[in-house]
């Protein structure tokens, strides 16, 4: 009986202690459970509220490329006479004006044209004098109509022949003197971006290589190297952001205007082109460039300004507005950064109001209240 009474006493003490512990734990849980905080109207003035909204995510990736001439705005000068280069007046990189002399070439072709011109000029002078004499005789009724007509025809034929030979000399930039000199002039203004000729060099009209290339370089082409695995991400109209290795702090922008149809079998690369404004003339052909491809086709994602997101103990939170003056701490799962925004994968919903620039102070107050 004592044993029973003693056992009953122990059991009563145990239950009393358990109930006391549970109440203490319950009080502790209640104390730790802080669902929201209230802020004063004065403090609320410092809080900017941002809305969970959708934005377009334009995918981008980096690649490399090279700079080249604008082939639609370039002049390649080929030899139109054979001969020996006597003098060159310009160097690679020089700026030339339209009509400026580039080179002097001694050419047997030119001396033939000059000789033909001299003969045509002499024949014209003879025919002109003969026609004038026959015309005077015809007006005096001494020469017949037939004689007048024949003299007039000879003169007209001689004049046409002379004009042909004169135009040929003008075309070849040669003088009427029989000096075999061919002067090469710039057909347009721009920079000498290629020079494939030297003094004393023999040139031929069947040479496939240009001797000079002129471009104004106001617009240049950038060719980006796109790997086969990235080709599906590229579309005509996509933005290309170009930075030359020589000028890493200067950004040039263009849009994709051409996607080549031929893939390099060895490198698995296809070329994509844009035109870039180069009024400052800093970009030069053959330079290497870093290129960022930005898709023109975007996907909608839920996002918040990055300033509204706080990282605490390797976890990501925002302060969500429940009422005008009431905020609560919400854990979220963040995705990638898109400019000044961060993608929101879970935790908040479209249309929720979130504290912006004052969120860190609100979260500090929330944590301290706990």
C-alpha positions in Angstrom: 0.0 0.0 0.0 2.8 2.4 0.8 4.4 1.2 -2.3 1.3 2.0 -4.2 0.9 5.3 -2.4 4.5 6.1 -3.1 4.2 5.1 -6.7 1.1 7.3 -7.1 3.0 10.2 -5.6 5.9 9.8 -8.1 3.4 9.6 -11.0 1.6 12.8 -9.9 4.9 14.7 -9.7 5.9 13.5 -13.2 2.6 14.7 -14.7 2.8 18.0 -13.0 6.4 18.5 -14.3 5.4 17.5 -17.8 2.5 19.9 -17.9 4.7 22.7 -16.6 7.3 22.0 -19.3 4.7 21.9 -22.1 3.3 25.2 -20.9 6.8 26.7 -20.8 7.6 25.4 -24.3 4.2 26.7 -25.6 5.0 30.1 -24.2 8.4 30.0 -25.8 6.9 29.1 -29.2 4.4 31.8 -28.9 7.1 34.3 -28.0 9.2 33.3 -31.1 6.3 33.3 -33.5 6.3 36.8 -34.9 4.1 37.0 -38.0 4.5 40.7 -38.9 5.7 44.1 -37.8 4.0 47.5 -37.7 5.8 50.6 -38.9 4.9 54.2 -38.1 3.5 56.6 -40.7 6.8 58.5 -40.5 8.9 55.5 -41.1 6.6 54.4 -44.0 7.6 57.5 -45.9 11.1 56.0 -46.4 9.8 52.8 -47.7 9.4 52.4 -51.5 6.9 49.7 -52.5 7.6 47.6 -55.6 5.2 45.2 -57.2 6.0 41.6 -58.2 5.7 41.8 -61.9 6.6 40.1 -65.1 9.5 41.2 -67.3 11.0 39.9 -70.5 14.1 37.9 -70.2 16.2 38.3 -73.3 18.8 35.5 -73.2 22.4 36.4 -73.9 25.7 34.7 -74.3 29.3 35.8 -75.1 31.4 34.9 -78.0 34.3 36.4 -80.0 34.6 37.9 -83.5 36.6 40.0 -85.8 36.2 43.4 -87.5 36.3 43.8 -91.3 35.4 46.3 -94.0 31.9 47.2 -94.9 31.9 45.5 -98.2 29.0 47.6 -99.4 31.1 50.8 -98.8 34.5 49.9 -100.1 36.4 50.4 -103.3 39.0 47.9 -104.6 41.3 49.3 -107.3 42.6 46.8 -109.8 45.2 47.5 -112.5 43.6 48.5 -115.8 47.0 48.7 -117.6 50.1 46.5 -117.4 53.4 48.1 -116.6 56.0 49.1 -113.9 55.1 51.0 -110.8 57.2 54.2 -110.9 56.0 56.0 -107.8 53.5 55.5 -104.9 52.2 58.5 -103.1 50.2 57.0 -100.3 50.8 54.6 -97.4 48.6 52.1 -95.6 46.3 53.9 -93.3 46.5 57.3 -95.1 43.3 59.2 -95.6 42.9 60.3 -99.3 40.4 62.6 -101.0 38.5 61.7 -104.2 40.7 62.5 -107.1 44.0 62.3 -105.2 46.9 60.7 -107.0 47.8 57.3 -105.6 50.5 56.0 -108.0 52.3 56.6 -111.3 52.8 53.6 -113.6 54.9 53.4 -116.7 52.9 51.4 -119.2 53.4 50.3 -122.8 49.6 50.1 -123.0 49.3 53.8 -122.3 51.9 54.8 -125.0 49.8 52.8 -127.5 46.7 54.8 -126.5 48.7 58.1 -126.6 49.9 57.2 -130.1 46.4 56.4 -131.3 45.3 59.8 -129.8 48.0 61.7 -131.7 47.1 60.0 -135.0 43.4 60.7 -134.5 44.1 64.3 -133.7 46.2 64.7 -136.8 43.5 63.0 -139.0 40.9 65.3 -137.5 43.0 68.4 -138.3 43.4 67.2 -141.9 39.8 66.3 -142.3 38.7 69.7 -140.8 40.9 71.7 -143.2 39.6 69.6 -146.1 36.0 70.1 -145.2 36.5 73.8 -144.7 38.1 74.1 -148.2 35.4 72.0 -149.8 32.7 73.9 -148.1 34.1 77.2 -149.5 34.3 75.7 -153.0 30.8 74.4 -152.7 29.4 77.8 -151.6 31.2 79.2 -154.7 29.5 76.6 -156.9 32.8 75.1 -157.8 32.6 71.9 -155.8 29.8 69.4 -156.3 27.3 68.3 -153.7 28.9 64.9 -153.7 32.4 66.4 -152.9 30.8 68.4 -150.1 29.1 65.4 -148.6 32.2 63.2 -148.8 34.3 65.9 -147.1 31.7 66.4 -144.4 31.6 62.6 -143.8 35.4 62.4 -143.5 35.4 65.2 -141.0 32.6 63.7 -138.9 34.3 60.3 -138.9 37.6 61.9 -137.9 35.9 63.8 -135.1 34.2 60.7 -133.7 37.6 58.8 -133.8 39.3 61.6 -132.1 36.7 61.9 -129.3 37.0 58.1 -128.8 40.7 58.2 -128.3 40.4 61.3 -126.1 37.9 59.6 -123.8 40.2 56.6 -123.6 43.1 58.8 -122.4 40.8 60.4 -119.8 39.6 56.9 -118.7 43.2 55.8 -118.1 44.3 59.1 -116.5 47.0 59.6 -119.1 48.1 62.8 -120.8 48.2 63.4 -124.5 52.0 63.5 -124.4 53.7 60.3 -125.5 55.3 59.6 -122.1 53.8 56.2 -121.3 52.7 57.6 -117.9 49.5 56.3 -116.3 48.4 58.2 -113.3 46.2 56.3 -110.8 43.7 58.5 -108.8 41.4 57.7 -105.9 37.8 57.3 -107.1 36.4 58.2 -103.7 37.6 59.5 -100.3 38.5 57.3 -97.5 41.3 55.4 -95.8 43.8 53.2 -97.6 43.0 49.9 -95.8 44.9 47.7 -98.2 48.0 48.3 -100.3 49.3 45.4 -102.4 51.8 47.2 -104.6 55.3 48.6 -104.2 57.5 50.9 -106.3 59.3 49.0 -109.1 56.7 46.2 -109.1 55.4 44.8 -112.4 51.7 44.6 -112.6 49.4 43.0 -115.1 45.8 43.5 -116.0 45.0 39.8 -115.4 46.1 40.1 -111.8 43.2 39.1 -109.5 44.4 41.0 -106.5 43.5 44.7 -106.0 46.5 47.1 -105.7 44.6 49.5 -103.3 41.5 49.2 -101.2 39.7 52.4 -100.0 37.1 52.5 -97.3 35.8 55.5 -95.3 35.5 53.2 -92.2 32.4 55.2 -91.0 30.6 51.9 -90.9 32.4 48.6 -90.3 31.3 45.0 -90.2 31.7 42.8 -87.2 31.6 39.0 -87.8 30.7 37.0 -84.6 31.7 33.3 -84.3 28.6 31.3 -83.3 29.1 27.6 -82.3 26.6 25.1 -83.7 25.2 24.5 -80.2 24.3 28.3 -79.9 22.9 28.7 -83.4 19.2 28.3 -82.3 19.6 31.3 -80.0 20.5 33.7 -82.8 18.0 35.5 -85.0 18.1 38.3 -87.5 17.4 41.5 -85.5 19.2 40.3 -82.3 21.4 42.9 -80.6 25.2 42.5 -80.9 27.2 44.4 -78.2 30.8 44.7 -79.5 33.9 45.6 -77.5 37.3 45.7 -79.3 40.2 44.3 -77.4 42.0 47.6 -78.0 39.2 49.6 -76.4 37.7 47.5 -73.7 35.8 50.4 -72.1 34.0 51.5 -75.3 30.8 49.6 -76.3 29.5 49.5 -79.9 26.0 48.2 -80.7 24.5 46.8 -83.8 21.8 44.2 -84.9 22.3 40.9 -86.6 21.8 41.6 -90.3 23.1 38.4 -91.8 23.5 34.8 -90.6 25.7 32.8 -92.9 24.3 29.5 -94.3 27.6 27.6 -94.4 29.0 26.0 -91.2 32.7 25.4 -91.0 33.2 21.7 -90.9 36.3 21.7 -88.6 35.5 24.4 -86.1 31.7 24.0 -86.1 31.3 27.7 -86.3 29.0 29.9 -88.4 29.5 33.6 -89.0 26.9 36.2 -88.0 27.3 39.8 -89.1 26.3 43.2 -87.9 27.0 46.8 -89.1 28.5 49.1 -86.4 28.8 52.9 -86.5 32.4 53.8 -86.5 32.4 57.6 -86.8 35.3 57.9 -84.3 37.4 55.6 -86.7 38.8 53.6 -83.7 37.8 50.2 -85.0 40.1 48.9 -87.7 39.8 45.9 -90.0 41.3 42.7 -88.7 40.9 43.7 -85.0 39.6 41.0 -82.7 36.4 41.8 -80.7 34.4 40.4 -77.8 30.7 40.1 -78.7 27.6 39.7 -76.5 24.6 38.3 -78.4 21.3 39.5 -76.9 18.2 37.7 -78.2 15.4 39.8 -79.6 12.9 37.2 -78.6 12.2 37.3 -74.8 10.5 35.0 -72.3 8.2 36.4 -69.6 9.4 35.8 -66.1 8.3 36.9 -62.6 10.8 39.3 -61.2 11.6 42.0 -58.6 14.2 44.8 -58.4 17.3 43.3 -57.0 17.5 46.0 -54.3 14.4 44.5 -52.7 16.0 41.1 -52.1 18.1 40.4 -49.0 20.4 37.4 -48.4 20.6 36.2 -44.8 22.5 33.1 -43.7 22.7 31.9 -47.3 18.9 32.2 -47.7 16.9 34.7 -49.6 14.1 36.9 -48.2 11.9 39.9 -49.0 9.7 42.0 -46.8 6.1 41.6 -48.1 3.5 44.3 -47.4 0.4 42.9 -45.7 -1.3 46.2 -44.9 -0.5 49.9 -45.3 1.8 49.8 -42.3 2.3 46.1 -41.9 5.1 43.9 -43.3 6.2 40.3 -42.9 9.4 38.4 -43.8 9.0 35.9 -46.6 11.6 33.4 -47.8 11.9 33.2 -51.6 13.7 31.2 -54.2 15.6 33.6 -56.6 16.7 32.8 -60.1 19.1 34.6 -62.4 19.8 38.4 -62.5 18.3 40.2 -65.5 19.7 43.7 -65.6 18.5 45.5 -62.4 16.0 42.7 -61.7 16.1 39.2 -60.2 13.9 36.4 -61.4 11.6 35.0 -58.7 11.0 31.3 -58.8 8.8 30.9 -55.7 7.8 32.5 -52.4 5.8 35.5 -53.7 3.2 35.8 -56.4 2.4 38.2 -59.2 1.0 41.4 -57.9 2.4 41.2 -54.3 3.7 44.4 -52.9 7.3 44.2 -51.6 9.4 46.7 -49.7 12.1 48.1 -51.9 15.0 50.3 -50.8 14.1 50.2 -47.0 13.7 46.4 -46.9 16.9 45.8 -44.9 15.8 48.1 -42.1 12.4 46.5 -42.0 14.0 43.0 -41.8 16.3 44.1 -39.0 13.3 45.4 -37.0 11.5 42.1 -37.7 14.4 40.0 -36.5 14.8 42.2 -33.4 11.2 41.8 -32.5 11.7 38.0 -32.3 
